[in-house]
Amino acid sequence: MSSIRTKYAHLQGILPALITPYGEDGRISDSLTRKLVRHLISQGVSGFYLSGSTGEGFLQTIEERQTFLEIVMDEVKQEVPVIAHVGAMDTDTAVRLTKHAYEAGATAVSAVTPFYYKHGSEQIKRHYIDIAEAADIPLIAYHFPDMTGSKQSADFYRELSSVDGIIGLKFTSMNTFEMQQIMDVCGEDFLVFNGPDESCLAGLAMGAFGAIGSTYNIMPAKFVELYKLFRQGKLEEARAIQYEVNRVINELLKYDFIAFEREILRLQGFDTGLPRKPIQQLSQAQRADIYETAKRFPFLNIG
């Protein structure tokens, strides 16, 4: 194992992209956040990824993102690593969040490519360099072309991998060939994390260092077991679990994924509140349908 892989070995495993719990007033809930974090740790997750797509970071103020990180860091107390997503449309906000993440004691930061404006590769590279230089904290870039409209090449990430402080990439795309090409040109010291939950096993088999995913909030034990079986070389058993969780994900695709996961968490006893608009607000009929769906999967442990 390379020195980088050894240094960041604690980032391996299953890391939920954490749902942000809201109270009845719509504000981030300190107590519910601690309850959910403690539950997921008890299920064996390896760490957390905060304020990305699942966490609704782009629907929150800078101060809310900072507060959420502080709550999680206080609850975790270095028990597991915490990656703070600092991605933003503008570099100054990403830099500000990076400096705060360093001060809060986060393990690393991550940032999706800036979106909406069609930036060139050099502008995006400069954006990442500015984040990496903002504080003495490792940076994990974030490749999510379906959401950002930004599809950078393997050569782009090869250049990025040579920048001090940029240690890896969260790869959220079903294109495992592209993932492999990035790994090939960047080398083993560039840590690539699988993003799509529905291809978790495929990403691990391709060589992903770990997995960061959304449905790990609602099916943590299943994915932890999948990862364990993969590491033990029990691929047939791991594949069976991937099939199980994918049946749930297939149902999730009928809804906004955040709305669906929040409803499953509520049924599990973790009422994380409503997602922020314009994310889908479920009707009572939709909630009833999700309940009937969830009953078909005993491992969801609904009440």
Buried (B, 14 or more C-beta within 10 A) or exposed (E): EEEBBEBBEEBBBBBBBBBBBBBEEEEBBBEBBBBBBEBBBEBBBBBBBBBBBBBBBBBBEBEBBBBBBBBBBBBBEEEBBBBBBBBBEEBEBBBBBBBBBBEBBBBBBBBBBBBEEEBEBEEBBEBBBBBBBBBEBBBBBBBBBEBBEBBBEBEBBBBBBEBEBBBBBBBBBBBBEBBBBBBEBBEEBBBBBBBBBBBBBBBBBBBBBBBBBBBBBBBBBBBBBBBBBBEEEEBEBBBEBBEBBBEBBEBBEEBBBBBBBBBBBBBBEBBBBBBBEEBBEBEEEBBEBBBEBBEEBEEBBBE
